[in-house]
């Protein structure tokens, strides 16, 4: 199969109003100004083509005909350096019923325990203090705070996922968090010592309003702690598959600092953490200037070109080269009679599969530990998602690790695959055989 052309970077696409799942109201619009600074200075540097929603798994072949696709293009604001999408999908479509669970990875479980202990220690939290997590998913992180003796509250818009958190004993409000939500939650539950936003800020269209809501919820000596994938790591590691419609922003410290200044927050500290291909945990406080450590990171970003359009244009060139190399590798393996299956059905994997046009002719199926995904078809390329045990029952020569940010954990789980001579393909930053 030849790789279809991708529209070259150029003018911003026109809005395309479209219904999804019988909804009467439009679900897609296009921004023309930066989320962080409001300037109309967005420059497109990468087009990944029209793609389905990365977490819109299909129940079966009958869903294929009605599967919507939207432009997946990436822009850089030449005023404040925020990397972002201009195409915005209605969050009710993206998140009201969700399929991603935070509690299925042992790597994330260990990360969450460390995360909670760090916040409790840094803010000297006591049993009287309240921790609120926005976009709390199934409550996995809040359970770590609860186990440390701290009061917790989740705020989660996905009804099905919030119900699971409640079953696990985590009180959870089912709602989206926006500029007015902080005051509303404060009125019903009191002020929080800490508001946690773990991999959610990138999902928010009104980023300034979201942070303002967080600031309204904490007390004077409290903290807002957000964790986001780091744009520097994305840039240097050619992590283009972290781009999907849910991820509206890709943050550098520089862009976050400018955003915080708009809402009366300052950055106390930035921790680099290894999850999700390289992330940053950013500690904000009310009414304070940015500390020296984050200012030093901003200077380093300037020196390394993280804030320049030219650096992101070079990223786009490497992205195209990754696609060419991955398709060539998979086609050569197929020609040699080798078999390949995927491991993982993450959102990022669906961006990669669709951009590279990796269908069931190259990878007949993938496996995943998330029971909500098993038995479905991946968006766009329609790979069947099977349980991990399928790799024992149907041995393959190669496993393509779509959840490459958990590659070490996955290869440890699949020791049986290694023992019978199987090998692994890690696709990012460039495809390599392990």
C-alpha positions in Angstrom: 0.0 0.0 0.0 1.4 3.4 -0.9 1.3 6.2 1.7 -1.3 8.8 0.9 -0.2 12.4 0.6 -0.7 14.7 3.6 -1.8 18.3 3.0 1.2 20.6 3.2 1.4 23.1 6.0 -0.1 26.4 4.9 -3.2 28.4 5.4 -5.4 27.6 8.4 -8.3 25.2 7.4 -11.8 26.6 7.2 -14.3 25.5 10.0 -16.2 22.4 9.1 -19.4 21.9 11.1 -20.3 18.3 11.5 -22.7 16.1 13.6 -21.4 13.1 15.5 -23.6 10.2 16.7 -26.8 11.9 15.7 -26.1 15.1 17.6 -28.0 18.1 16.3 -25.4 20.7 17.2 -22.0 21.3 15.5 -19.1 19.7 17.2 -16.1 21.2 15.4 -14.8 24.7 15.2 -11.5 26.4 14.4 -9.7 28.9 16.6 -7.9 31.9 15.1 -6.1 33.2 18.2 -3.7 31.8 20.7 -5.1 30.2 23.8 -2.3 31.6 26.0 -1.8 35.2 24.8 -4.8 35.8 22.5 -2.7 37.0 19.6 -3.8 36.0 16.0 -0.3 34.7 15.3 -0.7 31.0 14.8 1.5 29.4 12.2 0.9 25.9 11.0 4.0 23.7 10.8 2.6 20.1 10.8 -0.4 18.4 9.2 -1.1 14.8 10.2 -4.1 14.7 7.8 -7.8 14.2 8.7 -8.0 11.7 11.5 -10.7 10.1 13.7 -10.9 10.9 17.3 -8.1 8.9 19.0 -10.3 7.5 21.8 -13.4 6.8 19.7 -13.0 3.1 19.5 -15.5 1.3 17.3 -17.8 -1.5 18.6 -17.7 -3.3 15.3 -17.7 -3.0 11.5 -21.1 -1.5 11.5 -19.6 1.7 13.0 -17.1 2.2 10.2 -19.4 4.1 7.7 -20.3 6.8 10.3 -16.8 7.3 11.7 -16.0 11.1 11.5 -12.6 12.6 10.8 -11.3 16.0 11.5 -8.1 17.9 10.6 -5.2 17.2 12.9 -2.9 20.1 12.3 -0.4 21.7 14.7 0.5 25.4 15.1 3.0 27.5 16.9 2.2 30.9 18.3 5.0 33.2 17.2 4.1 35.7 19.9 4.2 33.5 23.1 5.6 30.1 21.7 2.7 27.9 22.7 2.3 24.9 20.4 -1.3 24.1 19.9 -4.2 22.8 17.8 -6.6 25.2 16.1 -9.3 22.6 15.5 -11.5 22.2 18.6 -13.9 19.3 19.1 -16.8 19.7 21.5 -15.6 18.3 24.8 -19.0 16.6 25.4 -18.1 14.4 22.4 -14.6 13.7 23.5 -15.1 13.2 27.3 -18.7 12.5 28.3 -18.1 8.8 27.8 -14.4 8.0 28.0 -12.4 4.8 27.5 -9.0 5.7 29.0 -8.3 4.3 32.5 -5.3 5.6 34.6 -5.3 2.5 36.8 -4.2 -0.1 34.2 -0.4 0.5 34.2 2.0 -0.5 36.9 4.3 2.3 35.9 1.6 4.9 36.4 0.6 3.3 39.8 4.2 3.7 41.0 4.3 7.3 39.6 1.0 8.1 41.4 2.3 7.0 44.8 5.4 9.2 44.4 3.3 12.1 43.1 1.0 12.0 46.1 3.8 11.7 48.6 5.6 14.7 47.0 2.6 16.9 47.2 1.8 16.0 50.8 5.4 16.6 51.8 5.8 19.9 49.8 2.6 21.5 51.1 2.7 19.9 54.6 -0.8 18.5 54.2 -2.7 17.3 57.2 -5.9 15.2 57.6 -7.9 18.4 57.7 -6.7 19.6 54.3 -8.5 19.0 51.1 -7.0 17.8 47.8 -9.1 18.3 44.6 -8.1 16.6 41.4 -9.5 17.9 38.2 -10.1 15.3 35.6 -9.6 12.6 38.3 -10.5 9.7 36.0 -11.0 6.5 38.0 -9.5 8.0 41.2 -6.2 6.2 41.0 -4.1 9.2 42.0 -6.6 10.4 44.7 -6.6 6.9 46.3 -2.9 7.5 46.9 -3.7 10.8 48.7 -6.5 9.1 50.7 -4.1 6.4 51.8 -1.8 9.1 53.1 -4.7 10.4 55.3 -5.7 13.4 53.3 -9.3 14.4 52.4 -10.0 14.1 48.6 -12.5 15.2 46.0 -12.5 14.3 42.3 -14.0 16.4 39.5 -14.5 14.2 36.4 -16.7 14.9 33.3 -16.8 11.3 32.0 -19.9 9.7 33.7 -18.7 6.1 33.2 -15.2 6.8 34.6 -16.5 8.9 37.5 -18.9 6.0 38.5 -15.9 3.7 38.8 -14.1 6.2 41.0 -17.1 6.4 43.3 -17.2 2.6 43.5 -13.6 2.7 44.6 -14.6 5.1 47.5 -13.4 8.4 45.9 -16.1 11.2 46.2 -16.4 12.6 42.7 -18.4 15.4 41.1 -19.4 14.8 37.5 -18.8 18.0 35.7 -16.4 19.9 33.4 -14.0 22.2 35.2 -13.8 25.8 33.8 -13.4 29.4 34.9 -16.4 29.3 37.2 -16.0 25.8 38.6 -13.4 26.7 41.2 -15.7 29.1 43.0 -18.6 26.6 42.7 -16.6 23.7 44.2 -15.2 26.0 46.9 -18.8 27.0 47.9 -19.8 23.3 48.3 -16.6 21.8 49.7 -14.5 24.6 51.1 -11.1 25.8 50.0 -8.5 23.3 48.9 -4.8 23.2 50.0 -4.0 21.6 46.6 -5.6 21.4 43.2 -4.1 18.7 41.0 -4.4 18.8 37.2 -2.7 15.6 36.0 -2.5 15.5 32.2 -5.6 17.7 31.8 -4.4 21.2 31.1 -3.5 20.2 27.6 -7.1 19.1 27.0 -8.6 22.4 27.8 -9.6 25.0 25.2 -9.9 27.9 27.7 -6.5 27.3 29.4 -6.4 30.7 31.1 -10.0 30.2 32.5 -9.1 26.7 33.7 -6.1 27.9 35.7 -8.1 30.9 37.0 -10.7 28.4 38.3 -7.9 26.4 40.0 -6.5 29.6 41.6 -10.0 30.5 42.9 -10.3 27.1 44.7 -7.0 27.1 46.7 -6.4 29.0 49.9 -3.7 31.7 50.2 -0.8 29.2 51.0 -2.1 26.4 48.8 -0.8 25.2 45.5 -1.9 24.3 42.0 0.1 21.4 40.7 -0.2 20.4 37.0 1.6 17.7 35.1 1.8 17.9 31.3 4.0 16.3 28.6 7.0 18.5 28.0 7.2 20.2 24.6 11.0 20.1 24.8 10.9 16.2 25.0 8.3 16.1 22.3 10.5 18.2 20.1 13.7 16.4 20.7 12.2 12.9 20.7 10.1 13.5 17.5 7.0 12.4 19.6 4.5 13.4 17.0 2.1 10.7 18.1 1.3 12.6 21.3 -0.7 14.9 19.0 -4.4 14.1 18.9 -7.6 16.1 19.1 -7.9 15.8 22.9 -4.4 17.4 23.3 -5.0 21.0 22.4 -1.7 22.4 23.8 1.9 21.2 24.1 3.6 23.2 26.8 7.0 24.6 27.4 7.9 26.3 30.7 8.0 29.5 28.8 4.5 29.2 27.5 3.2 28.1 30.9 4.8 31.1 32.6 3.2 33.5 30.3 -0.2 31.8 30.8 0.2 31.8 34.6 0.9 35.6 34.6 -2.5 36.2 33.1 -4.3 34.6 36.0 -2.2 35.8 39.0 -0.1 32.7 39.5 3.6 32.3 39.6 5.7 29.1 39.1 7.4 28.0 42.3 9.2 25.0 40.8 9.3 22.6 37.9 10.1 18.9 38.2 11.0 16.8 35.2 9.4 13.4 35.4 9.8 10.5 33.0 6.2 9.4 32.3 4.5 9.8 28.9 7.7 10.3 27.0 8.9 13.1 29.3 6.7 15.4 31.3 7.0 18.3 33.7 5.2 18.8 37.0 4.7 22.5 37.5 4.0 24.0 41.0 2.1 27.3 41.0 1.3 29.6 43.9 -0.9 32.7 44.2 0.5 36.1 43.6 4.1 35.2 43.4 6.9 35.8 40.9 8.4 33.0 39.0 11.3 31.4 41.0 14.8 31.3 39.7 14.7 27.5 38.8 11.8 27.9 36.3 13.4 31.1 35.0 16.6 29.1 34.3 14.5 26.5 32.4 13.0 29.2 30.3 16.5 30.5 29.4 17.5 27.0 28.5 14.5 26.6 26.3 15.4 29.8 24.4 19.0 28.6 23.9 17.7 25.2 22.6 15.2 26.7 20.2 12.2 25.2 21.8 10.3 28.4 21.4 11.1 28.9 17.7 8.9 28.1 14.7 12.1 26.9 12.8 12.7 24.1 15.4 9.1 22.9 15.0 9.3 23.0 11.2 12.4 20.7 11.5 10.3 18.5 13.8 7.7 18.2 11.0 10.4 17.0 8.6 11.6 14.3 11.1 7.9 13.2 11.5 7.6 12.6 7.8 10.9 10.6 7.8 9.5 8.5 10.7 6.5 7.6 8.7 8.6 6.6 5.7 10.9 4.4 7.8 8.1 2.7 9.8 6.1 1.8 6.7 9.3 0.5 4.9 10.1 -1.7 7.9 6.7 -3.2 8.2 6.4 -3.8 4.5 9.8 -5.5 4.4 8.8 -7.8 7.3 5.5 -8.7 5.5 7.4 -9.5 2.3 9.8 -11.7 4.3 6.8 -13.7 5.7 7.2 -12.3 9.2 4.2 -11.7 11.5 3.6 -8.5 13.5 1.0 -7.7 16.2 0.6 -4.4 18.2 0.9 -4.0 21.9 -1.3 -1.3 23.4 -4.3 0.7 22.0 -3.3 4.1 23.3 -4.6 7.4 21.8 -1.0 8.1 20.6 -0.9 4.8 18.9 -4.0 5.7 16.9 -2.4 8.9 15.7 0.7 6.9 14.6 -1.4 4.2 12.9 -3.5 6.6 11.0 -0.7 9.0 9.9 1.4 6.1 8.8 -1.5 4.2 7.3 -0.7 1.0 9.2 -3.8 -1.2 8.7 -4.6 -4.8 9.3 -2.6 -5.8 6.2 0.5 -4.9 8.1 -0.5 -5.4 11.7 -3.6 -7.7 12.0 -4.4 -6.9 15.6 -3.2 -5.2 18.8 -3.6 -6.2 22.4 -4.4 -4.1 25.5 -4.9 -4.6 29.3 -7.8 -2.1 29.4 -11.0 -4.1 29.5 -13.0 -1.2 28.0 -10.9 -1.4 24.8 -10.8 -5.2 24.4 -13.3 -6.3 21.8 -13.3 -3.0 19.9 -11.7 -1.8 16.7 -9.1 1.0 16.8 -10.3 4.3 15.2 -9.4 4.8 11.6 -7.3 1.7 10.9 -9.7 -0.7 12.6 -7.2 -3.1 14.2 -9.1 -5.5 16.4 -8.1 -5.0 20.1 -7.6 -8.3 21.8 -6.6 -9.3 25.4 -2.8 -9.6 26.1 -3.2 -13.4 26.3 -3.8 -13.4 22.5 0.0 -13.1 22.1 0.4 -16.4 23.9 -2.3 -18.1 21.9 -1.2 -16.7 18.5 2.6 -16.2 18.6 4.1 -13.5 16.3 7.6 -12.7 15.2 7.5 -9.0 16.2 5.5 -6.9 18.6 5.0 -3.2 17.6 4.9 -1.3 20.9 2.4 1.4 20.3 2.5 2.4 24.0 6.2 3.0 23.6 6.3 5.3 26.7 5.8 2.0 28.7 8.2 0.0 26.5 10.3 -1.3 29.4 7.2 -2.4 31.4 5.7 -4.1 28.3 8.8 -6.0 27.4 9.1 -7.3 30.9 5.4 -8.4 30.8 6.1 -10.2 27.5 9.2 -12.2 28.6 7.5 -15.3 27.1 7.6 -13.6 23.7 11.4 -13.0 24.1 12.0 -16.6 25.3 10.5 -18.0 22.1 12.6 -15.7 19.9 10.2 -12.9 19.4 11.4 -9.3 19.0 10.0 -5.8 19.5 9.6 -2.7 17.4 9.8 0.6 19.2 8.5 3.3 16.7 9.6 6.6 18.3 11.8 8.6 17.7 12.7 6.4 14.8 11.7 2.8 14.3 14.1 0.3 15.9 14.1 -3.4 16.5 14.8 -4.6 20.1 
